[in-house]
Amino acid sequence: MVNKSYKHWLIVLLMCCLAASSIGLCTNAIGVFYVPVSNSLHVLKGTFALHATLSTLTTALTSLKMSKIIKKYNYKSVLLIGVLMTSISTWLMSYSSSIYLFYILGIVRGIGVGIYGMVPLTIVITNWFDEKHGLATSLALSFSGLAGAIFSPLLSFWIDSYGWQTTYRFMAIIIFVLVLPALSVSWKIMPQDEGMLPYGYQKKETVTVSKNKINLLTLSFVYMCLFTILHTSITGISQHLSGIALSIQLSTNIGATFMSLTMIGNICTKLLIGLLSDLFTPVKAVVIMILTNCFSLILLFVGVLQQQVLLLTIGSFIFGSIYSVGAVGIPMLTRYFFGSENYGQTYAVIGFLTNVGSASSLTLIGYLYDFTKSYQIVFIIALLFHLINLILLLVICSRHNNKDDRNGML
């Protein structure tokens, strides 16, 4: 059977479209609505932003079941249901005059995003790629950052020109259009169903493990879950860069520039971590990105302390590396430590925790600033989390090499 063909890379292109629609638009670009909609509804920005938190948590809960759903049902049909839920709920937001209706529609959109978001698309890539898995994953997920970088200013322009109601309708149309290629092209979840093998697959000896289930009650899996929570709880810093700028009397425009630079760094480092993973190993690639992010946090810390715009500018760009681990590194580590055959089961749980960490980070960072009136403590805690995660990776690698978890040892 064929293990290298244009179809493998066509699958990557289709997953790029799904990532742009689900993560890029519905997660990375929705912040532009916070101020105009909250002002229109006469509610606090935090009150309106809660609909996004509910959406993210619902996505996390939906993701838990997706590995089983895509095996049981025709995924094309499931995908159509998911994108319709996402686009229609977004369209209906344009007619909403109640914050509670936004909460309900946010939950519906969260279910839709979970159906064709992070977990399903990484499962598809894992099924289709053995060799160059890191490159394929990073290419697909970099489009979530690319979509955020493109559509955030575009949506903002439309809001200024046509109002937030009309912009929600434009957004709903784009969400659906981006998924059309995946709905139109013939493809399967498993390459074997098309008489093909995963890209670069070569028959090799494997360690015998349970064919049905991996034992999730192992220290390695628990440590991986803790790693995921700690890392994704740092990601919210990027959304506070505008507030960080204001805290040292810089303009809102400079703060917006910091956020844009982070999104550009997001795209660049997602591509880089995939290349590093294929060149070395997923673990080494993740360690490099964590150390890179530590450097960015130091730059941000010193930049705020000395009110140096240049340091904050460079730090903001490099801080985009936080997303390379959350979006690309964690799925690759899951596959590396627990195997492709267990990926659907293990990443369903880890993907859930990724969304939980991301959803909680904005609120936690906001409270830290409210209590301390400084973002310095946030940078220090973030560096501490990175140190803990480096230790966790060392322990997981040690257990993986000793095959403790393969023997079911706690």
C-alpha positions as CSV (number, residue, x, y, z in Angstrom):
1,M,0.0,0.0,0.0
2,V,1.1,3.6,-0.7
3,N,2.7,5.4,2.2
4,K,3.6,8.6,0.5
5,S,1.3,10.6,-1.8
6,Y,-0.3,13.9,-2.5
7,K,-3.4,12.7,-0.6
8,H,-1.4,12.8,2.7
9,W,-0.6,16.5,2.2
10,L,-4.1,17.2,1.0
11,I,-5.3,15.9,4.4
12,V,-2.9,18.5,6.0
13,L,-4.4,21.2,3.9
14,L,-8.0,20.2,4.9
15,M,-6.9,20.2,8.6
16,C,-5.4,23.7,8.1
17,C,-8.9,24.9,7.1
18,L,-10.5,23.2,10.1
19,A,-7.9,24.8,12.4
20,A,-8.5,28.3,10.9
21,S,-12.3,28.0,11.3
22,S,-12.5,26.4,14.7
23,I,-9.5,27.8,16.6
24,G,-8.4,30.7,14.5
25,L,-11.8,32.4,14.2
26,C,-13.8,31.1,17.2
27,T,-11.0,31.4,19.7
28,N,-8.2,33.7,18.6
29,A,-10.3,36.4,16.9
30,I,-13.4,36.8,19.2
31,G,-11.7,39.3,21.5
32,V,-12.5,42.2,19.0
33,F,-16.2,41.9,20.0
34,Y,-15.7,42.3,23.7
35,V,-15.7,46.1,23.9
36,P,-18.4,47.0,21.3
37,V,-20.8,44.3,22.4
38,S,-20.4,44.9,26.1
39,N,-21.0,48.6,25.5
40,S,-24.0,47.9,23.4
41,L,-25.5,45.5,26.0
42,H,-24.5,47.9,28.9
43,V,-22.6,45.1,30.7
44,L,-19.1,44.7,32.0
45,K,-16.5,43.4,29.6
46,G,-15.8,40.5,32.0
47,T,-19.5,39.7,32.1
48,F,-19.7,39.5,28.3
49,A,-16.3,37.6,28.1
50,L,-17.9,34.9,30.2
51,H,-19.7,33.6,27.1
52,A,-16.3,32.8,25.6
53,T,-15.2,31.0,28.8
54,L,-18.4,28.9,28.7
55,S,-17.8,28.2,25.1
56,T,-14.2,27.0,25.8
57,L,-15.3,24.8,28.7
58,T,-18.0,23.3,26.5
59,T,-15.4,22.6,23.8
60,A,-13.3,20.8,26.4
61,L,-16.2,18.6,27.5
62,T,-17.2,17.8,23.9
63,S,-13.6,16.9,23.0
64,L,-13.6,14.2,25.7
65,K,-16.1,12.2,23.6
66,M,-14.8,12.9,20.1
67,S,-12.3,10.0,19.9
68,K,-15.2,7.6,20.3
69,I,-17.6,9.5,18.1
70,I,-15.4,9.7,15.1
71,K,-14.8,5.9,15.2
72,K,-18.5,5.2,15.6
73,Y,-20.0,7.5,13.1
74,N,-19.2,8.9,9.6
75,Y,-17.1,11.9,10.4
76,K,-18.2,13.9,7.3
77,S,-21.7,13.9,8.8
78,V,-20.4,14.7,12.2
79,L,-18.3,17.5,10.8
80,L,-21.3,19.0,9.0
81,I,-23.3,19.1,12.3
82,G,-20.3,20.7,14.1
83,V,-19.8,23.5,11.6
84,L,-23.5,24.2,11.3
85,M,-23.8,24.5,15.1
86,T,-20.8,26.9,15.1
87,S,-21.8,29.1,12.2
88,I,-25.5,29.3,13.0
89,S,-24.9,30.1,16.7
90,T,-22.5,32.8,15.6
91,W,-25.1,34.2,13.1
92,L,-27.7,34.3,15.9
93,M,-25.4,36.3,18.1
94,S,-26.0,39.2,15.7
95,Y,-29.6,39.3,16.8
96,S,-28.9,38.9,20.5
97,S,-29.9,41.7,22.9
98,S,-29.5,39.6,26.1
99,I,-26.3,38.5,27.8
100,Y,-27.9,35.3,28.8
101,L,-28.7,34.5,25.1
102,F,-25.0,35.0,24.4
103,Y,-24.2,32.5,27.1
104,I,-26.5,29.9,25.6
105,L,-25.2,30.5,22.1
106,G,-21.6,30.4,23.4
107,I,-22.3,27.0,24.7
108,V,-23.8,25.8,21.4
109,R,-20.8,27.2,19.5
110,G,-18.4,25.5,22.0
111,I,-20.0,22.1,21.2
112,G,-19.6,22.8,17.5
113,V,-15.9,23.8,17.8
114,G,-15.3,20.7,19.9
115,I,-16.6,18.5,17.1
116,Y,-14.1,19.7,14.6
117,G,-11.5,21.5,16.6
118,M,-8.1,20.5,18.2
119,V,-8.8,16.9,19.2
120,P,-10.4,15.6,16.0
121,L,-7.9,17.3,13.6
122,T,-4.8,16.1,15.6
123,I,-6.3,12.6,15.6
124,V,-6.6,12.7,11.8
125,I,-3.0,13.9,11.4
126,T,-1.8,11.2,13.8
127,N,-3.6,8.6,11.8
128,W,-2.3,9.8,8.5
129,F,1.4,10.6,9.4
130,D,4.1,8.4,10.9
131,E,7.1,10.2,9.4
132,K,7.1,14.0,9.4
133,H,4.3,14.0,12.0
134,G,5.7,17.1,13.6
135,L,5.8,19.1,10.4
136,A,2.2,18.1,9.5
137,T,0.9,19.0,12.9
138,S,2.7,22.3,13.0
139,L,1.5,23.3,9.5
140,A,-2.1,22.5,10.3
141,L,-2.2,24.3,13.7
142,S,-0.2,27.3,12.5
143,F,-3.3,28.2,10.5
144,S,-5.1,28.9,13.7
145,G,-2.6,31.6,14.5
146,L,-2.6,32.8,10.9
147,A,-6.4,33.1,10.9
148,G,-6.3,35.0,14.1
149,A,-3.6,37.4,12.7
150,I,-5.6,38.0,9.5
151,F,-9.2,38.1,10.8
152,S,-8.7,40.0,14.1
153,P,-7.9,43.4,12.3
154,L,-10.4,42.6,9.5
155,L,-13.2,41.9,11.9
156,S,-12.3,45.0,13.9
157,F,-12.5,47.1,10.7
158,W,-15.9,45.6,9.8
159,I,-17.2,46.4,13.3
160,D,-16.1,50.0,12.9
161,S,-17.6,50.2,9.4
162,Y,-20.8,48.1,9.6
163,G,-21.4,47.4,13.3
164,W,-20.9,44.3,15.4
165,Q,-24.2,42.7,14.4
166,T,-23.3,42.6,10.7
167,T,-19.8,41.5,11.5
168,Y,-21.1,38.5,13.4
169,R,-22.9,37.5,10.2
170,F,-19.8,37.9,8.1
171,M,-17.9,35.8,10.6
172,A,-20.5,33.1,10.5
173,I,-20.2,32.8,6.7
174,I,-16.4,32.6,6.9
175,I,-16.6,29.9,9.6
176,F,-18.7,27.8,7.2
177,V,-16.7,28.6,4.0
178,L,-13.4,27.5,5.6
179,V,-14.8,24.1,6.3
180,L,-16.3,23.6,2.8
181,P,-13.1,22.0,1.3
182,A,-13.2,19.3,4.0
183,L,-16.9,18.7,3.3
184,S,-16.4,18.6,-0.5
185,V,-13.3,16.5,-0.9
186,S,-13.5,12.7,-0.4
187,W,-11.3,11.5,2.5
188,K,-11.4,9.2,5.5
189,I,-10.3,9.3,9.1
190,M,-7.9,6.3,8.5
191,P,-5.6,6.1,5.5
192,Q,-6.2,2.3,5.5
193,D,-9.8,2.9,4.6
194,E,-8.5,4.3,1.3
195,G,-6.1,1.5,0.7
196,M,-3.1,3.6,2.0
197,L,-0.7,3.6,4.9
198,P,0.4,6.6,7.1
199,Y,3.0,8.8,5.5
200,G,6.4,7.2,5.7
201,Y,5.1,4.2,7.6
202,Q,7.6,1.3,7.8
203,K,6.8,-2.0,9.5
204,K,8.7,-2.2,12.7
205,E,8.9,-4.1,16.0
206,T,6.8,-2.6,18.7
207,V,6.5,-3.2,22.4
208,T,3.4,-5.2,23.2
209,V,0.8,-3.1,24.9
210,S,-3.0,-3.5,25.4
211,K,-4.7,-3.2,22.0
212,N,-7.9,-1.8,23.5
213,K,-6.8,0.6,26.3
214,I,-3.8,2.1,27.8
215,N,-3.7,2.3,31.6
216,L,-4.4,6.0,32.3
217,L,-3.7,5.4,36.0
218,T,0.0,5.8,35.6
219,L,2.3,8.5,37.0
220,S,3.5,9.4,33.5
221,F,-0.1,10.2,32.4
222,V,-0.8,12.1,35.6
223,Y,2.4,14.1,35.1
224,M,1.5,14.8,31.5
225,C,-1.9,16.1,32.6
226,L,-0.3,18.4,35.2
227,F,2.2,19.6,32.6
228,T,-0.7,20.5,30.3
229,I,-2.6,22.4,33.0
230,L,0.4,24.4,34.1
231,H,1.5,25.3,30.6
232,T,-1.9,26.4,29.3
233,S,-2.5,28.5,32.4
234,I,0.3,30.7,31.2
235,T,-1.2,31.4,27.7
236,G,-3.6,34.1,29.0
237,I,-0.6,36.5,29.4
238,S,-0.9,37.3,25.7
239,Q,-4.4,38.6,26.1
240,H,-3.2,40.9,29.0
241,L,-0.4,42.5,27.0
242,S,-2.6,45.5,26.2
243,G,-3.3,45.9,30.0
244,I,0.4,45.5,30.7
245,A,1.1,48.4,28.3
246,L,-1.5,50.6,30.0
247,S,-0.1,49.7,33.5
248,I,3.1,51.5,32.6
249,Q,1.4,54.4,30.9
250,L,1.9,53.2,27.3
251,S,-0.9,53.8,24.7
252,T,-3.5,51.3,23.7
253,N,-2.1,51.2,20.2
254,I,1.3,50.0,21.5
255,G,-0.5,47.4,23.6
256,A,-2.4,46.2,20.5
257,T,1.0,46.0,18.7
258,F,2.3,43.8,21.4
259,M,-0.6,41.4,20.9
260,S,-0.2,41.3,17.2
261,L,3.5,40.5,17.5
262,T,2.6,37.7,19.8
263,M,0.3,36.2,17.2
264,I,3.1,36.5,14.6
265,G,5.4,34.7,17.0
266,N,2.7,32.1,17.5
267,I,2.7,31.3,13.8
268,C,6.5,31.2,13.4
269,T,7.2,29.0,16.5
270,K,4.4,26.5,15.6
271,L,6.2,25.9,12.3
272,L,9.6,25.8,14.0
273,I,8.6,23.3,16.7
274,G,7.4,20.8,14.1
275,L,10.7,21.0,12.2
276,L,12.7,20.6,15.5
277,S,10.6,17.6,16.4
278,D,11.3,15.9,13.2
279,L,15.0,16.8,13.3
280,F,15.5,15.8,17.0
281,T,12.6,14.5,19.1
282,P,9.3,16.0,20.3
283,V,10.8,16.2,23.9
284,K,13.8,18.2,22.8
285,A,11.7,20.4,20.6
286,V,9.3,21.2,23.5
287,V,12.3,21.9,25.9
288,I,13.7,24.4,23.4
289,M,10.4,26.2,23.1
290,I,9.9,26.3,26.9
291,L,13.4,27.8,27.4
292,T,12.6,30.3,24.6
293,N,9.4,31.3,26.4
294,C,11.4,31.6,29.7
295,F,13.6,34.1,27.9
296,S,10.5,36.1,26.7
297,L,9.2,36.2,30.2
298,I,12.5,37.6,31.5
299,L,12.4,40.3,28.7
300,L,8.8,41.2,29.7
301,F,9.6,41.3,33.4
302,V,12.6,43.7,32.8
303,G,10.7,45.6,30.2
304,V,7.9,46.4,32.6
305,L,10.3,47.1,35.5
306,Q,12.4,49.6,33.4
307,Q,9.5,50.7,31.1
308,Q,11.5,49.7,28.0
309,V,9.3,49.5,24.9
310,L,12.0,47.7,22.9
311,L,12.3,44.9,25.5
312,L,8.5,44.5,25.6
313,T,8.3,44.5,21.9
314,I,10.9,41.7,21.5
315,G,9.4,39.8,24.5
316,S,5.9,40.0,23.1
317,F,7.0,38.4,19.8
318,I,9.0,35.6,21.5
319,F,6.2,35.0,23.9
320,G,4.2,33.6,21.0
321,S,6.2,30.5,21.6
322,I,3.8,29.6,24.4
323,Y,1.3,28.5,21.8
324,S,3.8,26.2,20.0
325,V,3.9,23.9,23.0
326,G,0.2,24.2,23.8
327,A,-1.1,23.6,20.3
328,V,1.6,21.4,18.7
329,G,4.1,20.2,21.4
330,I,1.5,18.7,23.8
331,P,-0.2,16.6,21.0
332,M,3.3,15.4,19.8
333,L,4.3,14.5,23.4
334,T,1.1,12.6,23.8
335,R,1.8,10.5,20.7
336,Y,5.5,10.1,21.6
337,F,4.9,8.9,25.2
338,F,1.7,6.9,24.8
339,G,1.7,5.7,21.2
340,S,-0.3,6.4,18.1
341,E,-2.6,3.5,18.8
342,N,-3.6,5.2,22.1
343,Y,-3.6,8.7,20.9
344,G,-7.4,9.2,20.6
345,Q,-8.0,8.0,24.1
346,T,-5.1,9.8,25.8
347,Y,-5.4,13.1,23.9
348,A,-9.1,13.3,24.6
349,V,-8.3,13.8,28.3
350,I,-5.3,16.0,27.7
351,G,-7.1,18.1,25.1
352,F,-9.9,18.6,27.7
353,L,-7.3,19.9,30.1
354,T,-5.7,22.2,27.5
355,N,-9.1,24.0,27.1
356,V,-9.6,24.1,30.9
357,G,-6.2,25.7,31.4
358,S,-6.7,28.2,28.6
359,A,-10.2,29.1,29.9
360,S,-9.1,29.7,33.4
361,S,-5.9,31.6,32.7
362,L,-7.5,34.9,31.7
363,T,-9.4,35.1,35.0
364,L,-6.6,33.9,37.2
365,I,-4.1,36.4,35.7
366,G,-6.7,39.2,36.0
367,Y,-7.2,38.4,39.7
368,L,-3.4,38.3,40.3
369,Y,-3.2,41.9,38.9
370,D,-6.2,43.0,40.9
371,F,-4.7,41.8,44.2
372,T,-1.1,42.9,43.5
373,K,-1.6,45.9,41.1
374,S,1.4,44.5,39.2
375,Y,2.0,42.0,36.4
376,Q,5.5,41.2,37.8
377,I,4.1,38.4,40.0
378,V,2.5,36.8,36.9
379,F,5.8,36.6,35.1
380,I,7.5,35.0,38.2
381,I,4.7,32.4,38.6
382,A,4.9,31.6,34.8
383,L,8.7,31.0,35.1
384,L,8.1,28.8,38.1
385,F,5.5,26.8,36.2
386,H,8.0,26.3,33.3
387,L,10.6,25.1,35.8
388,I,8.1,22.6,37.2
389,N,7.2,21.4,33.7
390,L,10.9,20.9,32.8
391,I,11.2,18.6,35.8
392,L,8.0,16.8,34.9
393,L,9.3,16.2,31.4
394,L,12.5,14.8,32.8
395,V,10.6,12.4,35.1
396,I,8.2,11.3,32.3
397,C,11.2,10.6,29.9
398,S,12.9,8.6,32.6
399,R,9.8,6.4,33.2
400,H,9.2,6.1,29.4
401,N,12.8,4.9,28.8
402,N,12.5,2.5,31.7
403,K,9.2,1.3,30.3
404,D,7.6,1.6,33.8
405,D,4.2,2.7,32.5
406,R,4.1,0.1,29.8
407,N,4.2,-2.4,32.6
408,G,1.3,-0.6,34.3
409,M,3.5,0.5,37.3
410,L,2.4,3.4,39.4
